[in-house]
């Protein structure tokens, strides 16, 4: 006989009808607290349960649900949790592939099974109530018993399962038993890009309801044609569990945010046990992500004696979502999604995410100008949506449905077109929509992710639109089907979805599709800018394209966070594990580490860059000489009066002038000219740039930020006439130059150089008698490849794997061969010129560069190195970088520079870093990615100092160069798989780079944009060094 968890036809047993997530209370005073603990009869069953783990259901203890079964020797396991996070089985990460043979609906015989038991106590008075047991999330299927009696069964890991347990409870001690199966037939539609984790991972609780109670309700808001006045529609379903219920009525009260009454209405419950009330509301405050104003709604059920049976509170946002003029509009206004995709993940708890971490995520999003989240790829914890309502985030709520692994069967559409799977598909849509239908933050329902496209999706969409016509429907798979069949030249619109939605489309393709005026549906990127490792690059160009075409309404970065699991080495060093770290026989490695925040929620450089690109205020130059700039408001709904404008004029780190202004009251989408009333001193030191900094900060505190939080900024170099006063002339002794074997020894007043003519490199550099070098500067074109360099999906995105191309052409193995060294000392002995001709080429191949190094050494200790190259032969298309690499003595660990900072930056990801003078230690210059790779670069640098704590060291000057300093070698960073693989050297690696290849997002998506590619061709550059 087929077992429930093996059967596609048994999705559940005895579950009650799906309904909204809410709590009910016995009086208004408790209701308005929204504290579920004050809900009458609420009993949270989280905590320690007795737990038994078995490799298969057959090995799980029989009759464990019986009350006399002894579980005293079982382990204790905290609920909610994922059992793999506590040593039972092991976490297993795959992106696409199933962890078992693809033979639906059949699952492996090896099906890890968890048996749970605990006791709880029920007061006598609760036996007069209707009692419901609710599981918010169990992966992947489970049976439940109370007091040895079978209650029910459910599938669907990330949607709720609720059972009426009234007949099973007794006064005093009760026992609940749950058996959870890791695999079930419906696992085939839960193949999301994440860890395979199992167990009761969300809250479990009991709720008590009166025998006659509000079982469900649905709140809708609609506006008039001018979006001024609104209607509040409240529909409710009343359930009666007594033979003679008598008559009942429902009172509806609407209060503003301060609990001042706005409107009331009342209606008797009809013969179908329903009510439908419409309340007109004049000019309500509107809910948007920018203005998340919430009203309080109380739904009160009363009996025929006018006695209160229960009170249900709900927070209501007045907003209207529609597809209008071919655009997604909220309250009649087209919006721009500046979004992210978010998985439920905690580094220690797996998918059992505490609410404090949900709040942390949402605050970080708001602080970084993010306005939308896609719950990839399943409904999140229900409390997450409450927080989105309150803090202000648009939500695409996505069904718990993905069968991406069928791509390996050459039929991605198999399950989506199979009528036997229709009910499983619709079941997930129904349970999500019913649970989440009262959240104003949710403006779009999504049919799931990467499951091909078929009739089952159409059934899902039709059900959702019939149930809830107030929201739009999204599904990327339908767009993919349309674009594939039309070779990216769509001629038809969607049947299920209300919008075009693509993943990782290039800027070029988005520009092409955005210009199509014949497509009367908007276009969003549900995933773009894959944030794996060091990257992505190119945020700026995406949003320039979005704002260029009104059909393009933004996108959602993949993704919010790294799914790292916190682990420790034997000596206690922390690291975050990824695929393969738990001995899985097959896995997708670190593809799970692709977030804009690290697993512990440390923001990555990508998040800082994203904040800058999507900032809601832009400033452009009008006339800097007159202090005129143009301020553009890129909010969708609000003006700028909630912000304070501050400005400063800075040179060499010194503030020359500063002030504050009232932010202009400019409407969304409009701009205004603003005069910054700065003055400049008459004399400016030679070589000193002068910058105008403009900042927009929160004038007052909000729910997500303190007053003074920076929302947006701009920086402009002022056109200042530099004073050319005579520079101080340093009188230096003539240079002393002596040949000592193959070495050339150069002596100045406070420095000594030893130049090795055999290798064409500086061997030693002493400044004030202190040795600076471990190894002198030489040409270097290699970097530790980034995830984006290494990966590249050639068949889907046409992106070559850069690292593969580089290594095929030996770029990582370049060698120097010195051909000639000549030197010349000027007649007055104040300048020494050394010319070194070399061949710079890889082994076994014929291509390379003919290089001429020209060292110009002056008596004041300045060394100017000019590198000129001529490329020959057939080579790689691009290079990782071009520059000089040297090794400094270990004590030179203090870094100061003038250029972009304070964070790392690259050619296609540098807007978040402003020009200034910055200081860090070498340790602080390193960015700790889960997998070590190229990091820590600073770009557009004018000068950089690397010194010891006394200030002795090396100064580097140039024109907009790059540099980085590390305690680790490039080879070590490249081969390390975790930070604990890095070995700190007793020297410092100092890279001074003329150029670097951009980052791109080829790990899943387009590569580096053309303008940020470093082409492999002849080059030349000059770098100046000086001992200090």
Phi, psi and omega in degrees: 000132182292134179279156183308312187288350176264354189255132174282338183277349179247091177274337180194160170226123171071012173295144174283168180301144181295143181208174181290157175276118176196167175242150176242152185229165182265352177205165184292324183300316178288323185299318186286355174279337185059014180275118185295334178295340179265001174286130185302123177081001178295132181221109179281125182260015173295165178124201182278127173245153169285141191219138174230133181247134177226150181286338178216158176301328182294335179268356177287147184297130178286149175059025181295340182283346181288141187296332182272003177286129186275115178247014186297334181269356179290163176286164170261135178225133180284137173243130005278151177190166169255124191295334178296334180285355182238022172092006178258115190068204179210148174298146181220124181250127165224151178270306185243313190291142173286149180274016179208166181302142182273100183210066188295144000268018188286142182237166184294151172294325176282093186236090183310137189226131178249129177251126185243142173216144170202165177251153174210163186240139182240126178288153185302319185293337180287342178289348176272357184257171170267123188249131181240139175252126186233129173252123181276339178190121177223127184249119003244338178211156183203153167251151180224141177230150170233128180053040176080357182254138182292127180260310184176184183214148179207151171241175181094095192293322192244028171230156189285157172229126185232139183229143172278112184251014182308315184289346189261348187268157177219164178294139177088220187286133175231157179237132175245136180232135181226134174243123186247137181247129180296319181247142173213170181304324183281358172302333179299339177249026175231041184265054180281160180285089183187177176293143168277108182229149190228162173119187177274099191251358172233179187299148171236132182203161173255142172232145179252135179231150174300160179301329170246122187208164173283113181277325183203158174208160183220123181250131178229147175232138176223150181251163173283182186298332181264004181056041179252297180262156186224164169245138173253117180253126179238119174247139181219148176247127181255134176247140178240132179242027175230156183291316181241093186279337187075184180270151179221157174223163179239126172261138177239125178237133177247128178239153175282187183296341178258015179064032169268131186296135179251315183200156177221157175202161181214149179206140175287146177288130185277182185293342178264014179058045179223160168225154175216109185243135173242128181239120174286138180231120182281126172044057179290155169294135187267145175269127167217173176296335179272335181227074187281063181282128181242132170268163177250129179245131174245123176253114185245124176264127180236149178272187185292345177265012181065024177271140181287122177269315177197157177233128180245120177266149175210143175266130188242132173247127178278106177206151181232125180251135180201159170264109187225132183055033178074016184229152172284120183234140173244121182054038176081009183237127174297141182244159176246119178282122173242072199248178175220157169265135183231126168268155167282115178202140174229138187295338180250336189246001181068233182272004177272080189270120177294153182296332178298326179282330173298316179297319178300316178300312185292319177298318178298319178299311181296320179297335182252026170069014178282137183239002184207152179220137172256126185279073186283127350238057183187161175297136179277178173309135185301333180290337179300322181289325174303319181291321177297322175302314188283319184275334178097079173222134170286145183233131161263111182270120190251135179295150180282076188207116172202135175225051185300330184298345179288354175298332180279352176263001183066018175215080179300336186272000193308303183288326183290340179258354185272117182297339178293340181262000185301312184294325177297321178294307184294326178304317181289322178295314183299315184292325176291310184297315181297318181294320194253009191292347184258016181263118178295335182293331180280115181245348181218135169264138177247139185280004182122201188213138169041062180230030186062209178207139179193186184301330180295326175292321179297320177298318178300312183296318181296319178297315183297318183289328176289318179290319188222085178285002184271357181231164179264167181240138182237142166198112182296327183299329178290318177298318180301320179297316180295314183289324178297315182290337183252007183053049178063025178231070189295138177242354182234160176262181186276149176267323182260311185273162180258005186205155167285138178215125180230167179242130169059024175298142180291161175302320180298315180292321178297322177296318180295312182288327180294334182279353182286111180273350182273351182265105186272042172221144180287170181227129174234158170261105181288339171216134173199167176056064183300115192265052182268126177061220181280103183154182003274169168253158173097014175306316187304313185291326177299311185286333171299321180288320178302315183284344179286325184238123185294336178293336182273118187243037171090200185191184185231114181296139170261113356217185185290313191220152168292139178266038182292147176251122185294127177224171180225142174286166179306331179264015170090009179279129182283142170208169180245118186280155178220191185306132181097341183284351179247020176077019179297138182291333173215148187190178179243032168051228186267019177294346178276354181257075189223041184250164175274351166236149177291172183301330179271009178077018170288124179297138175271166175305331180297320180293321178297319179293318180299317179304317182294314184295323185262011181305144188277000177232127177244145180235132179237156181282134169252299178205097185292329180298330178259005179075024184260127175230163177246126181256123181251129178268113179254018164292161177268336189229333191245158175275195186253012186288349177277358182251152173252130179266120174239151181219157176208152174247123190231139174217131181052037179080359182257131178280117181270331181198154180197166178179180176230154178223157169291135176295141181294144179273071183259135184287158179304135179081357181249169181225163180212148178279136181231137177259125176265115190275057181271158172233157181238148175292162183289325184247130175243133182300149180300141178066019180257116175285151179237129186241140170260118178255131179235129182232144175243119184235156176299125180286328179226165180289148174238181179297334187246356182206150175281161171301139181095353178297131182281124180261321183206159178205163176214157182214135181224138174280126184279143180281076185263137174283110183286132178289122182263049177296150182301131180282155179290128182266123179268124179276120183240150175288155177301153176287143173253124183235122182226141174271127175232090186066232178277356182265147172246117183259123183244125183240129173241189183299313184233020178213160174217132177244143170240116182254122180273111184284339179291321182255354177066040186213154175284123180270328185213144175215111178254132178241121184053038178081359182256127180289128180267325194258143162263326180203136186282169185290137174218157179300137179219134178237012184248144171229158174294115189303140174279167174303323180288332174290321188283317185266161179177127184260093189291322185286331183264320185247358180064030184253123177282152175283110185299314181301319180300316179294317179299313184287328175301327181258012172070022183298331181280355186238021185301139182237150175262136168233114183284127180259323181199146175227126178228151176219159182212128177258128183298157183304323180269008174060029177259352181218130175245129177245126177241127179247129181235120176257125182225162168253127182244108190203160179274158175291152172073356181235162187259353181273164177167195181234136165271119189246137169241114171268132172239112178265121175247111185249123181252164188295340179276004176093008178277136176239119175255122180250117175254130180242123180234132185231154171228119183275142175226149173088173181271123191231187170296159181289322181229173173238152176293318182196169172222122180179193179248141175235136177219170178236128181256157176299153192293336184286349183271074188247013177254129186237134173221142180208159174243115182167206178286138180189181006273349187270178179289153182205153180221171189306321182254017178204073185220359187293336183283351183252123185262161181285137179178184174259124187233151180225136175208168169271165178301319178302320183286346179280351183268134174259121185272093171276156183302321172249118181303142181194177177314131182198170169077009180292142170244135188244167179052048184265139177262322173207156178215140177241136172235114189225171168273182185292342179272353179099358176279137180167219190230135174250134177240134179231151179182187182250101176055053178267176176247153172207159173209154178224134183218157171274359186240150177283158177299321181296319179294317179298321182293319185273342181294140176256343177215159178303331180289349176279350181282137181245116179292126180273166176268027173212172182243130177274122184243113178256125174241107191248134174292314179210157173229144170299144176293184184263313184064197177214042186290348176302331169197085181143199183292154176278201182289131177301151186309318186288348180250006178278142177260096184291143179277095182208173180302147184211168174203147178200164180228135177230140181247132176239148177210132175288142180227000000 
